[in-house]
Amino acid sequence: MGRTGIDHTKRRRAWLVTAGVCALAVVAGVTVATNTNVLGPRDLCDGWFSGEDAGKSLDGFGRVTGSTDNLGGCTVEQSGWLPGTTDAKIRLSATSVTPAHPFGRSEWKASGAQNILPGELPGAFDTDGNGWVALPSDCGPIGAAWAKGDRTVLSVVTERGDAAPAELARLTRSAALELAADHDCAPADSSARNASADLIQASAPAKSDPATVCGLDGFSLGAEAPAASPLREQTSGSRDDAWFCDLSLHQPATGLPRDDDREPFARLAVIRNPELLLSAKERHFDHAVCGGKETYFATDITDYVYSPDTPEEKAAATLVKASDVQNRFTAAARTALDCD
């Protein structure tokens, strides 16, 4: 073979190598672009948060994108086709709420079963990836399409996949701060903007001590203290900020045929967070000054509507009348907090 033929073969091999490298680069680029957020948008939802921060709140990995709508909401999606990528979808929306939020009658949006976000932008998140963060009270109504009152919360709902509650709380709080800044009502104090967004996790449901219900000394709901008391509790939050306790009855402990658990018959709270005081005041809950801080004792009691159902169950429960729950709780909390 002459030199010309050899040169042609070398050039052909070089071209094939170059083409192969280019093809691999294209495939790699497509893979990165469609399965990771490396080449994705830096900011999502009109700058509410970064794509990186959104990805941290969603389990697994994949490309993260966001889209806004004319109702003031934003949908964030994570997707990809490589093994290990995870499809997930969350939606954030600004909603005007009634002055009583989160303490609506028989419809509390914060309780002992939820993880509580304390501080100047309080909130609550459940284990399913849903929650809310309140904007500063100076913000007024935002999201007029859903206007109900003069306050605004930024709600988040996980519509597909899984989300880590702690990371989701940080993401939602960050978005709430940006939304407040967009409407010139962000906290003036820089410490509020830099405050921790750590959630206070709810305890696991546990059997109550009938003489020290919810961990409050002197708070007793039992006419007696039976060994098989069905009373169970779940608590969350902090007594320095906002603290919650849910009470329910665990049927197997009664020794009666019914073996399913019921919804809480009472939701109790101590509210000292300044951003929640107006909401508690709207409901006319009992209040006092405790340790120099204005404090409300919030209660939502269903009179054992759901459980126990029969006179026999009520006898087995050996609980005081539901109407006494509020008085006993308030008295014990006042003593525990050294109220005036």
VOBA-1610 file (N, C-alpha, C; in pm, whole numbers, padded with zeros to 5 digits, always signed):
BEGIN
Met+00086-00119+00000Met+00000+00000+00000Met+00089+00123+00000Gly+00057+00218-00091Gly+00136+00339-00098Gly+00110+00430+00020Arg+00195+00536+00028Arg+00182+00631+00140Arg+00047+00699+00138Thr-00005+00723+00017Thr-00136+00790+00007Thr-00244+00705+00071Gly-00237+00572+00046Gly-00336+00482+00105Gly-00324+00476+00256Ile-00197+00477+00305Ile-00176+00473+00450Ile-00230+00600+00515Asp-00202+00715+00452Asp-00251+00843+00508Asp-00404+00845+00510His-00464+00791+00404His-00610+00789+00398His-00667+00702+00510Thr-00603+00589+00536Thr-00651+00499+00643Thr-00639+00567+00779Lys-00526+00635+00800Lys-00507+00705+00928Lys-00611+00813+00947Arg-00636+00888+00836Arg-00735+00995+00847Arg-00873+00938+00876Arg-00904+00822+00813Arg-01035+00761+00835Arg-01050+00715+00979Arg-00940+00653+01033Arg-00945+00610+01173Arg-00959+00729+01267Ala-00884+00837+01236Ala-00892+00957+01320Ala-01034+01015+01317Trp-01094+01012+01198Trp-01232+01065+01184Trp-01330+00980+01264Leu-01310+00846+01257Leu-01399+00757+01332Leu-01385+00780+01483Val-01259+00798+01529Val-01237+00824+01671Val-01303+00955+01711Thr-01281+01057+01629Thr-01340+01188+01658Thr-01492+01180+01659Ala-01549+01110+01562Ala-01694+01096+01555Ala-01746+01021+01677Gly-01669+00915+01717Gly-01711+00839+01835Gly-01709+00924+01960Val-01601+01003+01973Val-01591+01092+02089Val-01705+01193+02089Cys-01734+01249+01973Cys-01843+01346+01963Cys-01977+01283+01997Ala-01995+01160+01948Ala-02121+01091+01977Ala-02137+01066+02126Leu-02025+01021+02188Leu-02029+00998+02332Leu-02056+01128+02406Ala-01997+01238+02357Ala-02018+01367+02422Ala-02163+01409+02412Val-02223+01384+02293Val-02365+01418+02274Val-02452+01336+02368Val-02424+01204+02372Val-02501+01117+02460Val-02486+01160+02605Ala-02360+01189+02643Ala-02335+01234+02781Ala-02409+01364+02810Gly-02405+01455+02711Gly-02474+01582+02729Gly-02624+01565+02744Val-02680+01481+02658Val-02824+01455+02667Val-02858+01389+02800Thr-02774+01295+02841Thr-02798+01226+02968Thr-02795+01324+03084Val-02693+01410+03085Val-02683+01510+03193Val-02801+01605+03188Ala-02836+01649+03068Ala-02943+01749+03055Ala-03079+01694+03093Thr-03102+01565+03068Thr-03236+01510+03092Thr-03248+01432+03222Asn-03138+01411+03292Asn-03144+01331+03414Asn-03083+01398+03537Thr-03021+01512+03519Thr-02965+01585+03633Thr-03003+01732+03619Asn-02970+01809+03722Asn-02999+01952+03719Asn-02875+02035+03691Val-02766+01968+03643Val-02641+02040+03616Val-02662+02150+03512Leu-02737+02119+03408Leu-02762+02217+03302Leu-02902+02276+03312Gly-02968+02253+03424Gly-03103+02301+03442Gly-03106+02447+03483Pro-03227+02505+03494Pro-03240+02645+03534Pro-03188+02669+03674Arg-03117+02781+03691Arg-03061+02811+03823Arg-03171+02849+03921Asp-03264+02934+03878Asp-03372+02980+03965Asp-03506+02930+03914Leu-03595+02896+04009Leu-03728+02847+03975Leu-03834+02935+04039Cys-03953+02928+03983Cys-04069+02996+04042Cys-04043+03145+04061Asp-03999+03210+03954Asp-03973+03355+03959Asp-03872+03392+04066Gly-03773+03303+04087Gly-03668+03333+04181Gly-03698+03300+04326Trp-03806+03225+04352Trp-03839+03187+04490Trp-03727+03104+04552Phe-03667+03015+04471Phe-03559+02930+04521Phe-03482+02876+04402Ser-03369+02812+04430Ser-03285+02758+04324Ser-03327+02616+04289Gly-03289+02575+04170Gly-03316+02438+04129Gly-03243+02338+04218Glu-03125+02376+04263Glu-03048+02288+04353Glu-03123+02268+04484Asp-03176+02377+04542Asp-03249+02365+04668Asp-03377+02285+04650Ala-03443+02302+04536Ala-03564+02224+04510Ala-03531+02076+04502Gly-03419+02042+04437Gly-03380+01903+04425Gly-03349+01839+04559Lys-03296+01918+04654Lys-03264+01864+04786Lys-03389+01822+04862Ser-03501+01886+04832Ser-03623+01856+04906Ser-03694+01732+04853Leu-03651+01682+04736Leu-03715+01566+04674Leu-03622+01446+04682Asp-03677+01332+04721Asp-03595+01211+04732Asp-03545+01168+04595Gly-03429+01102+04593Gly-03373+01054+04468Gly-03303+01165+04392Phe-03288+01148+04259Phe-03227+01253+04179Phe-03292+01253+04041Gly-03268+01362+03968Gly-03326+01379+03836Gly-03322+01526+03799Arg-03370+01558+03682Arg-03375+01696+03636Arg-03492+01767+03703Val-03466+01886+03755Val-03569+01963+03826Val-03608+02084+03743Thr-03737+02100+03720Thr-03790+02214+03646Thr-03905+02275+03725Gly-03937+02399+03693Gly-04047+02466+03761Gly-04128+02549+03664Ser-04257+02562+03692Ser-04344+02644+03608Ser-04444+02717+03696Thr-04467+02844+03667Thr-04563+02924+03742Thr-04697+02927+03668Asp-04802+02968+03740Asp-04933+02980+03678Asp-04994+03114+03713Asn-05108+03144+03652Asn-05169+03276+03672Asn-05243+03288+03804Leu-05239+03184+03887Leu-05299+03190+04020Leu-05195+03220+04127Gly-05074+03248+04085Gly-04969+03279+04181Gly-04902+03157+04239Gly-04921+03042+04177Gly-04861+02919+04227Gly-04746+02874+04140Cys-04675+02774+04187Cys-04561+02720+04113Cys-04557+02569+04130Thr-04536+02498+04021Thr-04523+02353+04024Thr-04379+02315+03994Val-04320+02232+04078Val-04183+02186+04061Val-04187+02036+04034Glu-04117+01994+03929Glu-04115+01852+03893Glu-03972+01801+03882Gln-03953+01678+03920Gln-03825+01610+03907Gln-03847+01484+03825Ser-03764+01463+03722Ser-03784+01347+03636Ser-03652+01307+03571Gly-03651+01191+03511Gly-03535+01140+03440Gly-03561+00998+03394Trp-03480+00949+03300Trp-03502+00815+03247Trp-03392+00716+03288Leu-03287+00764+03354Leu-03183+00671+03399Leu-03231+00593+03521Pro-03179+00471+03541Pro-03212+00398+03664Pro-03171+00478+03786Gly-03258+00485+03883Gly-03229+00559+04005Gly-03287+00699+04009Thr-03322+00754+03890Thr-03388+00883+03892Thr-03529+00866+03946Thr-03585+00972+04001Thr-03713+00965+04069Thr-03807+01071+04017Asp-03928+01029+03982Asp-04030+01124+03942Asp-04096+01181+04067Ala-04102+01311+04076Ala-04164+01376+04191Ala-04226+01508+04146Lys-04325+01551+04220Lys-04394+01674+04183Lys-04450+01740+04308Ile-04416+01867+04328Ile-04473+01943+04439Ile-04532+02072+04384Arg-04632+02122+04455Arg-04693+02248+04414Arg-04696+02343+04532Leu-04652+02466+04509Leu-04655+02571+04610Leu-04755+02677+04566Ser-04834+02727+04658Ser-04932+02830+04624Ser-04953+02924+04741Ala-04961+03053+04710Ala-04991+03154+04810Ala-05143+03163+04827Thr-05187+03154+04951Thr-05330+03150+04979Thr-05365+03248+05090Ser-05466+03330+05066Ser-05516+03418+05171Ser-05606+03336+05263Val-05587+03351+05392Val-05658+03266+05489Val-05735+03352+05588Thr-05824+03289+05660Thr-05903+03359+05760Thr-05813+03400+05877Pro-05854+03501+05952Pro-05771+03546+06065Pro-05746+03438+06169Ala-05836+03338+06177Ala-05820+03233+06277Ala-05718+03127+06238His-05672+03124+06113His-05576+03023+06071His-05452+03030+06159Pro-05400+02916+06209Pro-05435+02778+06176Pro-05533+02713+06274Phe-05611+02793+06345Phe-05697+02740+06450Phe-05845+02749+06413Gly-05878+02712+06289Gly-06018+02710+06249Gly-06097+02610+06331Arg-06224+02636+06345Arg-06308+02547+06426Arg-06311+02407+06366Ser-06267+02310+06446Ser-06263+02168+06406Ser-06177+02145+06284Glu-06087+02236+06253Glu-06003+02222+06134Glu-05867+02289+06157Trp-05796+02242+06258Trp-05665+02298+06287Trp-05565+02256+06179Lys-05481+02352+06139Lys-05376+02326+06041Lys-05239+02312+06107Ala-05238+02298+06238Ala-05117+02268+06314Ala-05160+02188+06435Ser-05088+02083+06466Ser-05129+01999+06579Ser-05011+01914+06625Gly-05037+01832+06727Gly-04934+01746+06781Gly-04886+01640+06685Ala-04960+01615+06578Ala-04922+01514+06481Ala-04834+01569+06370Gln-04806+01699+06372Gln-04728+01761+06266Gln-04595+01812+06318Asn-04501+01826+06225Asn-04371+01885+06256Asn-04387+02037+06251Ile-04345+02106+06356Ile-04371+02248+06370Ile-04248+02330+06333Leu-04270+02434+06253Leu-04166+02530+06219Leu-04185+02654+06306Pro-04094+02681+06400Pro-04110+02796+06489Pro-04056+02924+06426Gly-04069+03034+06499Gly-04007+03158+06455Gly-04103+03256+06391Glu-04046+03359+06324Glu-04126+03468+06269Glu-04206+03429+06146Leu-04169+03319+06082Leu-04250+03263+05974Leu-04290+03122+06016Pro-04386+03110+06107Pro-04421+02977+06159Pro-04490+02892+06054Gly-04488+02761+06076Gly-04554+02670+05983Gly-04569+02533+06043Ala-04626+02442+05964Ala-04645+02304+06008Ala-04639+02213+05887Phe-04577+02095+05904Phe-04559+02000+05794Phe-04589+01859+05843Asp-04664+01783+05761Asp-04692+01645+05798Asp-04589+01552+05736Thr-04603+01424+05761Thr-04504+01327+05713Thr-04525+01289+05567Asp-04634+01338+05506Asp-04663+01305+05366Asp-04611+01409+05269Gly-04541+01511+05321Gly-04486+01612+05232Gly-04581+01727+05204Asn-04670+01757+05297Asn-04762+01869+05281Asn-04745+01964+05399Gly-04762+02093+05376Gly-04748+02186+05487Gly-04771+02329+05443Trp-04736+02421+05531Trp-04754+02563+05504Trp-04657+02644+05588Val-04628+02765+05540Val-04549+02863+05614Val-04624+02995+05607Ala-04641+03060+05721Ala-04712+03188+05725Ala-04619+03301+05684Leu-04667+03390+05597Leu-04593+03510+05566Leu-04610+03610+05681Pro-04521+03709+05691Pro-04535+03808+05799Pro-04674+03872+05798Ser-04722+03907+05916Ser-04857+03964+05926Ser-04871+04094+05848Asp-04761+04163+05822Asp-04767+04288+05745Asp-04796+04265+05598Cys-04788+04142+05551Cys-04804+04116+05408Cys-04948+04131+05359Gly-05045+04108+05446Gly-05183+04115+05401Gly-05215+04004+05305Pro-05328+04015+05229Pro-05369+03906+05139Pro-05287+03902+05011Ile-05238+03784+04977Ile-05168+03759+04851Ile-05231+03633+04792Gly-05246+03631+04662Gly-05315+03519+04599Gly-05464+03543+04600Ala-05504+03652+04534Ala-05644+03697+04542Ala-05743+03595+04489Ala-05697+03504+04402Ala-05790+03406+04346Ala-05847+03314+04454Trp-05776+03304+04566Trp-05822+03216+04673Trp-05844+03295+04803Ala-05876+03424+04790Ala-05885+03510+04907Ala-05993+03464+05004Lys-05956+03452+05131Lys-06050+03419+05238Lys-06039+03518+05353Gly-05926+03586+05363Gly-05907+03675+05475Gly-05790+03768+05451Asp-05734+03821+05560Asp-05631+03924+05546Asp-05492+03874+05578Arg-05473+03743+05587Arg-05341+03685+05608Arg-05307+03593+05492Thr-05178+03566+05476Thr-05135+03479+05366Thr-05042+03371+05417Val-05063+03250+05368Val-04970+03141+05392Val-04924+03087+05257Leu-04803+03035+05255Leu-04753+02967+05136Leu-04767+02818+05164Ser-04857+02753+05091Ser-04883+02610+05111Ser-04803+02528+05012Val-04767+02407+05051Val-04698+02315+04963Val-04766+02179+04972Val-04786+02116+04858Val-04849+01985+04850Val-04761+01895+04765Thr-04730+01777+04813Thr-04655+01680+04735Thr-04755+01597+04655Glu-04757+01616+04524Glu-04855+01550+04439Glu-04806+01417+04384Arg-04674+01398+04381Arg-04618+01271+04332Arg-04480+01253+04392Gly-04449+01128+04427Gly-04319+01099+04483Gly-04311+01133+04631Asp-04189+01141+04681Asp-04165+01166+04823Asp-04085+01293+04841Ala-04108+01359+04953Ala-04031+01479+04988Ala-03991+01470+05134Ala-03870+01513+05164Ala-03822+01513+05301Ala-03882+01633+05373Pro-03959+01612+05482Pro-04026+01725+05548Pro-03931+01837+05589Ala-03813+01802+05643Ala-03721+01906+05689Ala-03673+01992+05572Glu-03636+01928+05461Glu-03589+02003+05345Glu-03704+02080+05280Leu-03822+02020+05280Leu-03938+02087+05223Leu-03972+02213+05302Ala-03956+02206+05434Ala-03981+02324+05518Ala-03883+02435+05485Arg-03755+02400+05466Arg-03656+02502+05431Arg-03688+02564+05296Leu-03728+02482+05200Leu-03762+02531+05067Leu-03881+02626+05073Thr-03986+02586+05145Thr-04107+02667+05153Thr-04081+02796+05228Arg-04003+02789+05335Arg-03971+02911+05409Arg-03890+03007+05323Ser-03794+02953+05247Ser-03714+03038+05157Ser-03805+03106+05054Ala-03899+03030+04999Ala-03992+03087+04901Ala-04082+03191+04966Ala-04124+03168+05090Ala-04209+03264+05160Ala-04135+03396+05181Leu-04007+03388+05215Leu-03928+03509+05232Leu-03916+03586+05101Glu-03893+03515+04991Glu-03883+03581+04861Glu-04017+03643+04821Leu-04124+03571+04847Leu-04257+03622+04814Leu-04287+03747+04895Ala-04250+03745+05023Ala-04270+03864+05107Ala-04187+03981+05056Ala-04064+03953+05015Ala-03978+04060+04962Ala-04038+04119+04834Asp-04098+04034+04751Asp-04162+04082+04628Asp-04277+04177+04656His-04339+04163+04774His-04453+04247+04810His-04417+04348+04919Asp-04286+04371+04936Asp-04236+04473+05028Asp-04285+04454+05171Cys-04292+04330+05215Cys-04336+04305+05352Cys-04248+04201+05421Ala-04124+04188+05373Ala-04032+04093+05435Ala-03989+04144+05572Pro-03951+04055+05663Pro-03904+04100+05795Pro-03788+04196+05781Ala-03795+04307+05855Ala-03688+04407+05848Ala-03563+04360+05920Asp-03582+04277+06019Asp-03470+04226+06100Asp-03397+04117+06022Ser-03269+04137+05997Ser-03192+04038+05921Ser-03184+03905+05994Ser-03194+03907+06127Ser-03187+03782+06203Ser-03306+03693+06170Ala-03420+03755+06137Ala-03538+03676+06099Ala-03514+03606+05967Arg-03448+03676+05875Arg-03422+03615+05744Arg-03319+03502+05754Asn-03229+03513+05851Asn-03123+03413+05864Asn-03153+03309+05971Ala-03273+03315+06029Ala-03308+03223+06137Ala-03313+03079+06086Ser-03294+02987+06176Ser-03297+02846+06141Ser-03435+02805+06091Ala-03436+02717+05993Ala-03562+02663+05942Ala-03580+02519+05985Asp-03518+02483+06097Asp-03526+02345+06146Asp-03664+02317+06204Leu-03721+02205+06163Leu-03849+02163+06216Leu-03834+02100+06355Ile-03937+02118+06438Ile-03946+02045+06563Ile-04035+01924+06536Gln-03977+01806+06539Gln-04049+01687+06497Gln-04153+01643+06599Ala-04263+01593+06547Ala-04369+01540+06634Ala-04322+01410+06698Ser-04366+01388+06819Ser-04336+01262+06886Ser-04419+01150+06823Ala-04382+01029+06849Ala-04466+00916+06809Ala-04587+00910+06903Pro-04702+00864+06855Pro-04817+00846+06946Pro-04778+00751+07059Ala-04813+00788+07180Ala-04773+00708+07295Ala-04883+00708+07400Lys-04882+00605+07482Lys-04979+00596+07592Lys-04955+00708+07690Ser-05063+00773+07733Ser-05053+00883+07828Ser-05045+00833+07971Asp-04977+00910+08053Asp-04986+00893+08197Asp-05112+00966+08240Pro-05214+00898+08290Pro-05340+00965+08322Pro-05326+01080+08419Ala-05219+01081+08499Ala-05200+01187+08597Ala-05113+01300+08544Thr-05045+01278+08429Thr-04956+01380+08372Thr-04974+01379+08221Val-05094+01408+08176Val-05127+01402+08035Val-05048+01510+07960Cys-04999+01475+07842Cys-04921+01565+07757Cys-04792+01612+07825Gly-04751+01542+07931Gly-04630+01581+08002Gly-04648+01701+08091Leu-04773+01743+08115Leu-04801+01857+08203Leu-04831+01806+08343Asp-04749+01841+08437Asp-04775+01800+08575Asp-04911+01852+08620Gly-04988+01763+08682Gly-05118+01803+08733Gly-05230+01798+08632Phe-05198+01765+08506Phe-05303+01756+08404Phe-05353+01612+08400Ser-05467+01587+08463Ser-05523+01453+08471Ser-05661+01450+08408Leu-05686+01347+08328Leu-05817+01331+08265Leu-05887+01204+08309Gly-05824+01126+08393Gly-05884+01001+08436Gly-05957+01014+08568Ala-06079+00961+08572Ala-06149+00955+08701Ala-06071+00863+08793Glu-06002+00767+08732Glu-05908+00681+08804Glu-05781+00675+08720Ala-05691+00587+08752Ala-05571+00569+08673Ala-05557+00421+08638Pro-05645+00368+08554Pro-05644+00224+08525Pro-05518+00182+08451Ala-05476+00061+08476Ala-05356+00010+08411Ala-05374+00000+08261Ala-05500-00022+08219Ala-05527-00037+08076Ala-05590+00089+08018Ser-05550+00206+08064Ser-05607+00331+08013Ser-05587+00340+07862Pro-05693+00376+07788Pro-05681+00385+07643Pro-05629+00520+07595Leu-05601+00612+07685Leu-05563+00747+07646Leu-05425+00749+07583Arg-05417+00811+07462Arg-05289+00824+07393Arg-05266+00970+07356Glu-05140+01007+07341Glu-05106+01146+07311Glu-04996+01154+07208Gln-04990+01268+07142Gln-04883+01297+07048Gln-04855+01446+07057Thr-04729+01482+07075Thr-04694+01622+07098Thr-04591+01671+06997Ser-04589+01804+06981Ser-04492+01865+06890Ser-04477+02012+06928Gly-04369+02073+06879Gly-04347+02214+06903Gly-04272+02241+07032Ser-04271+02366+07072Ser-04197+02411+07190Ser-04285+02503+07273Arg-04278+02488+07404Arg-04359+02574+07492Arg-04313+02718+07491Asp-04192+02746+07442Asp-04146+02883+07430Asp-04203+02952+07306Asp-04258+02874+07213Asp-04302+02928+07085Asp-04447+02887+07058Ala-04467+02766+07016Ala-04601+02709+06995Ala-04590+02559+07020Trp-04671+02510+07111Trp-04663+02370+07154Trp-04802+02307+07142Phe-04804+02181+07094Phe-04931+02116+07062Phe-04936+01975+07121Cys-05057+01933+07157Cys-05078+01796+07204Cys-05212+01746+07150Asp-05210+01632+07083Asp-05331+01566+07035Asp-05363+01449+07127Leu-05490+01436+07164Leu-05533+01326+07250Leu-05631+01237+07174Ser-05609+01107+07183Ser-05699+01011+07119Ser-05715+00890+07210Leu-05803+00798+07170Leu-05827+00677+07249Leu-05788+00555+07167His-05711+00469+07227His-05665+00347+07162His-05758+00234+07207Gln-05843+00187+07117Gln-05951+00098+07156Gln-05908-00036+07215Pro-05803-00102+07166Pro-05770-00232+07225Pro-05746-00225+07376Ala-05705-00109+07426Ala-05677-00097+07569Ala-05803-00103+07653Thr-05919-00082+07591Thr-06043-00087+07667Thr-06087-00231+07691Gly-06033-00325+07615Gly-06078-00464+07627Gly-06210-00487+07557Leu-06256-00389+07481Leu-06383-00402+07410Leu-06357-00449+07267Pro-06463-00497+07197Pro-06443-00557+07065Pro-06378-00462+06964Arg-06410-00333+06968Arg-06357-00243+06865Arg-06205-00238+06874Asp-06138-00250+06760Asp-05992-00258+06765Asp-05925-00155+06674Asp-06001-00055+06629Asp-05940+00046+06545Asp-05916+00174+06625Asp-05820+00255+06577Asp-05791+00382+06642Asp-05878+00491+06583Arg-05902+00594+06660Arg-05988+00703+06615Arg-05907+00832+06603Glu-05969+00930+06539Glu-05909+01061+06529Glu-05900+01124+06668Pro-05812+01221+06687Pro-05803+01287+06818Pro-05939+01345+06860Phe-05973+01326+06986Phe-06094+01388+07038Phe-06064+01526+07094Ala-05936+01557+07113Ala-05897+01689+07162Ala-05763+01730+07103Arg-05757+01856+07060Arg-05630+01917+07019Arg-05607+02035+07113Leu-05491+02036+07175Leu-05458+02137+07275Leu-05330+02208+07233Ala-05315+02334+07272Ala-05196+02408+07233Ala-05167+02521+07332Val-05038+02551+07346Val-04992+02670+07416Val-04928+02760+07311Ile-04983+02878+07291Ile-04939+02967+07184Ile-04870+03090+07243Arg-04740+03106+07209Arg-04665+03221+07257Arg-04592+03292+07142Asn-04596+03232+07024Asn-04533+03292+06906Asn-04610+03418+06867Pro-04544+03535+06863Pro-04615+03659+06831Pro-04692+03655+06700Glu-04642+03578+06601Glu-04710+03571+06471Glu-04838+03488+06477Leu-04860+03414+06585Leu-04980+03333+06598Leu-05077+03386+06704Leu-05035+03489+06777Leu-05119+03541+06884Leu-05251+03597+06832Leu-05247+03669+06720Leu-05371+03727+06666Leu-05469+03617+06626Ser-05416+03507+06574Ser-05502+03394+06536Ser-05570+03335+06659Ala-05493+03317+06766Ala-05550+03264+06890Ala-05651+03361+06950Lys-05619+03489+06943Lys-05711+03591+06996Lys-05842+03591+06918Glu-05835+03567+06788Glu-05954+03563+06704Glu-06052+03457+06752Arg-06000+03346+06807Arg-06084+03238+06857Arg-06126+03257+07002His-06080+03364+07064His-06118+03394+07203His-06075+03283+07299Phe-05958+03227+07275Phe-05905+03128+07368Phe-05864+03196+07499Asp-05857+03116+07605Asp-05809+03169+07733Asp-05667+03219+07717His-05634+03326+07790His-05499+03378+07779His-05452+03434+07912Ala-05321+03453+07921Ala-05259+03507+08042Ala-05120+03555+08004Val-05054+03623+08098Val-04914+03660+08081Val-04832+03562+08163Cys-04744+03490+08095Cys-04668+03382+08159Cys-04519+03406+08136Gly-04447+03429+08244Gly-04305+03457+08230Gly-04279+03581+08148Gly-04369+03678+08155Gly-04354+03803+08081Gly-04399+03796+07936Lys-04450+03680+07890Lys-04494+03666+07751Lys-04645+03642+07744Glu-04709+03711+07651Glu-04851+03686+07630Glu-04869+03542+07581Thr-04964+03473+07642Thr-04979+03329+07616Thr-05126+03295+07601Tyr-05156+03213+07501Tyr-05293+03164+07480Tyr-05296+03013+07499Phe-05407+02966+07554Phe-05427+02822+07575Phe-05540+02779+07482Ala-05501+02719+07369Ala-05596+02686+07263Ala-05648+02544+07280Thr-05777+02526+07257Thr-05838+02393+07269Thr-05939+02371+07158Asp-05945+02250+07109Asp-06045+02209+07010Asp-06090+02068+07051Ile-06209+02057+07108Ile-06254+01934+07172Ile-06385+01888+07108Thr-06395+01758+07076Thr-06510+01706+07004Thr-06610+01632+07092Asp-06593+01641+07224Asp-06688+01577+07316Asp-06695+01426+07294Tyr-06582+01365+07259Tyr-06575+01219+07239Tyr-06676+01172+07134Val-06701+01255+07033Val-06800+01219+06932Val-06762+01087+06865Tyr-06634+01072+06836Tyr-06591+00956+06759Tyr-06556+00836+06846Ser-06515+00860+06968Ser-06473+00748+07051Ser-06459+00796+07195Pro-06504+00719+07293Pro-06579+00595+07275Pro-06724+00621+07233Asp-06785+00520+07171Asp-06919+00536+07114Asp-07031+00497+07208Thr-07008+00401+07292Thr-07117+00346+07373Thr-07093+00374+07521Pro-07197+00364+07604Pro-07178+00381+07749Pro-07074+00285+07805Glu-07069+00162+07750Glu-06971+00065+07799Glu-06828+00111+07769Glu-06808+00166+07649Glu-06675+00215+07612Glu-06636+00335+07699Lys-06733+00421+07723Lys-06704+00538+07805Lys-06666+00496+07947Ala-06735+00395+07998Ala-06703+00347+08131Ala-06563+00286+08135Ala-06530+00213+08029Ala-06398+00152+08023Ala-06288+00257+08011Ala-06320+00370+07947Ala-06221+00475+07929Ala-06189+00545+08060Thr-06285+00547+08153Thr-06270+00613+08284Thr-06211+00754+08269Leu-06265+00830+08176Leu-06219+00967+08156Leu-06320+01065+08215Val-06271+01184+08246Val-06360+01289+08293Val-06448+01335+08178Lys-06547+01416+08206Lys-06632+01472+08102Lys-06548+01555+08006Ala-06585+01549+07879Ala-06509+01625+07779Ala-06510+01774+07810Ser-06619+01822+07868Ser-06628+01964+07900Ser-06525+02007+08003Asp-06470+01910+08078Asp-06368+01943+08179Asp-06227+01946+08122Val-06207+01896+07999Val-06073+01886+07942Val-06010+02025+07933Gln-06084+02121+07879Gln-06031+02256+07861Gln-05988+02317+07995Asn-06074+02307+08095Asn-06043+02368+08225Asn-05921+02304+08290Arg-05912+02171+08283Arg-05800+02102+08346Arg-05669+02132+08272Phe-05675+02136+08140Phe-05556+02167+08061Phe-05508+02309+08091Thr-05598+02405+08087Thr-05560+02545+08109Thr-05501+02564+08249Ala-05562+02502+08348Ala-05512+02516+08485Ala-05371+02458+08498Ala-05348+02341+08441Ala-05215+02278+08449Ala-05111+02359+08372Ala-05149+02411+08255Ala-05054+02489+08175Ala-05018+02620+08245Arg-05116+02684+08305Arg-05088+02808+08379Arg-04986+02783+08491Thr-05003+02674+08560Thr-04909+02642+08668Thr-04771+02611+08614Ala-04765+02531+08506Ala-04636+02492+08449Ala-04559+02611+08394Leu-04629+02713+08343Leu-04564+02828+08281Leu-04552+02947+08376Asp-04592+02927+08501Asp-04581+03034+08601Asp-04650+03162+08554Cys-04779+03148+08528Cys-04855+03262+08475Cys-04902+03353+08587Asp-04919+03480+08552Asp-04972+03577+08648Asp-05119+03548+08680
//
